[in-house]
Structure formats: C-alpha cells, structure tokens
Amino acid sequence: MRETDLYPPIKAFLEGQGYVVKSEVGAADVVALRGGEPPVIVELKLGFSLTLVHQCVARLSVADDVYMAVGRGKGKRFLKSVKDMTRLCRRLGLGLITVRTSDGLVTVHCDPGPYAPRKNAKRKGQLLREFAGRVGDPNDGGQTRVGLITAYRQDALKVAMYLFEVGASKGADVARETGVGRATTMMRNDHYGWFEKVETGIYGLTPKGAQAVAASGDILGTR
C-alpha cells in the first residue's frame, strides 16, 4: 500500500458530501472546499507517527478543520492504536479517519473541534489513595510496571516482617501491631504467595515470604 492509495477513497468520500477536492495544495496533502465554508485539510499517511501529528498540528495554523487519515490495519493492536490516537486527536482538536483500501471504506473516528474531557472521579480517588498509602518514594520514575512497589506491596511487607519476627499470629493482632487494617484479608487472599493459614484465624509466613522480607531492603524507608 502507498500513501497515494488513500487519496481516491478520501476524495470520493468528501465529494459525496458536496466538497470540491484537490490534492497537494501548498503543504497540504488534501484540501476540500464547499461553498463559502472554511477549508478542510486532510494529511495522508500509511500509519500513525509523531511526524503525522506534527504535520496536522501545523495545518491548524491555516484551517480549523484538519484530519489525519491513515490506512486501516488489522488486529487488536491496530484497534488499540486507533483508540489511543482518537483520544489524542480530540485533545488536539484534530479529526481522525481510517481508510480500508481493499474496498475504499472510509471511517471517521472523530471530527475536529474543541474538547474538554470529563474528569474521572474514581480514578482520581485511586491515584490520591495510592499516593497517600506509599511509604517514602521507593520507585524510580520511568521504570516499567514489573517490580513496581505499590502501597499494597508495602503493607504486605509490613505484615510479612511482623510474622517473620513474631511467628504465626492472629489476623487481628497483626492488624493492630502493624497498623495495616486489611492485614487479615491480605493474608487470606495471599496475592504474593507469602502467607499460609496455620489454623482458623491464624496465619504464618511461607519460605517465599521470608525471602521477600530478606530482600526488602529500604522499601519501607524514605528517600
């Protein structure tokens, strides 16, 4: 597929809406005019790229209605890319089009225009609770999710350290002594494989849990 393969479907799509369409006008790949309305600009690329975003943002200096158009791919990975790029285009005030060259299908995923996203109160609350629950700053900014130290993991380590020092204990005692109110639930769910049920209401530490305590270093300290 070539970029020029995207043009005929785009041209036909816009002409079907009453536009007069011409290609390679100035720096723009496609320009469409309808009556006395402002121009519509479309930038063509085979796939998503930062260069395409830069080009479209630059076209906003000459037109309010700017679309990026890319060849339509296959699979979940492409669909995720479309979803992510649609979100970005809305933020930037751009439009997004995909073109299936096999049959000329043109799909408009979003139109240009101002966009004010609604804040997600639930996610905001989760963010603030995680921030407040962290002890110190145990992670390096930019690291991958693998090995990330969360507030939950820090609480689990507090519980594991208590069991390491004291031995098998009642959940209520662990919660009281460590200050981790969800200690019993954490030991029962055993997300990390650190805890084992000794008898009803009493939990101990597994060898894996003991290894986690030994390797914990300053995870519960402050930087």
C-alpha positions, -999 to 999 in steps of 0.1 A, spaced: 0 0 0 12 35 -8 0 69 5 -14 77 -29 -38 47 -25 -55 66 3 -64 96 -18 -91 82 -42 -113 69 -13 -108 102 7 -116 123 -25 -147 102 -32 -159 105 4 -155 142 6 -171 147 -29 -200 127 -17 -206 154 9 -205 182 -17 -169 192 -14 -146 202 -43 -114 182 -36 -78 188 -48 -45 172 -37 -11 186 -29 -22 222 -25 6 241 -8 20 220 20 -13 201 25 -19 166 11 -57 172 5 -78 204 6 -116 204 3 -139 234 -2 -177 236 -1 -193 268 -10 -181 297 13 -172 273 42 -137 273 57 -113 247 41 -109 212 52 -74 197 52 -65 160 53 -30 147 58 -23 112 45 0 86 60 2 48 59 3 46 97 4 66 129 35 86 137 47 116 156 55 132 123 19 129 112 7 145 144 32 174 139 20 179 104 -16 181 114 -9 205 142 10 227 118 -20 228 95 -42 242 123 -24 275 116 -43 277 82 -75 258 89 -97 248 118 -108 215 103 -78 193 100 -79 155 97 -53 128 97 -60 98 75 -42 65 78 -45 31 62 -67 8 82 -48 -21 97 -59 -54 112 -59 -69 146 -63 -58 182 -31 -39 182 -43 -16 154 -77 -11 171 -59 -1 203 -38 24 183 -69 39 168 -85 42 203 -54 59 217 -49 82 187 -86 92 188 -82 103 223 -51 123 214 -68 139 183 -97 150 204 -72 167 229 -55 185 200 -87 194 182 -79 172 152 -100 147 132 -91 111 126 -100 90 95 -90 54 86 -92 41 50 -96 5 40 -80 4 6 -93 -30 -3 -129 -16 -8 -125 21 -2 -142 22 31 -137 55 49 -143 56 87 -144 89 106 -134 82 142 -136 118 154 -141 153 139 -120 184 147 -132 207 174 -127 218 210 -127 191 235 -129 192 273 -126 157 288 -146 148 319 -125 141 349 -128 105 363 -135 110 400 -130 73 407 -95 72 391 -86 104 408 -95 89 441 -75 58 434 -45 80 425 -47 100 457 -52 69 479 -22 52 463 -1 84 468 -11 87 505 -6 50 511 30 49 499 58 50 524 86 72 511 94 71 473 106 35 466 104 36 428 124 52 400 104 74 378 100 59 343 105 23 354 83 -5 340 54 -19 359 75 -50 367 88 -48 402 69 -16 410 65 -10 447 28 -1 454 12 8 487 -4 -27 488 30 -44 485 44 -21 512 15 -31 535 21 -68 527 58 -64 536 48 -48 569 27 -79 577 54 -103 565 80 -86 586 58 -89 617 52 -126 611 90 -131 604 98 -116 638 69 -128 659 58 -160 642 23 -172 632 -3 -148 646 -40 -139 647 -51 -116 620 -65 -91 645 -31 -90 663 -12 -84 631 -36 -56 620 -32 -39 654 5 -42 657 14 -33 621 -13 -6 616 -24 -24 584 -62 -26 588 -66 -51 559 -39 -75 572 -63 -104 577 -78 -100 542 -43 -97 527 -31 -129 544 -62 -147 534 -60 -136 497 -22 -142 497 -16 -123 465 22 -128 466 24 -163 480 39 -150 512 13 -162 538 -2 -195 548 -31 -204 571 -19 -223 601 -54 -227 617 -86 -208 618 -78 -170 620 -40 -176 624 -15 -171 596 22 -177 592 49 -168 568 59 -191 538 96 -195 527 88 -172 498 76 -146 523 107 -149 543 128 -144 511 107 -113 504 115 -99 539 152 -106 535 153 -88 501 131 -59 511 160 -35 518 147 0 523 114 -4 506 96 7 537 121 35 544 122 70 530 144 86 504 
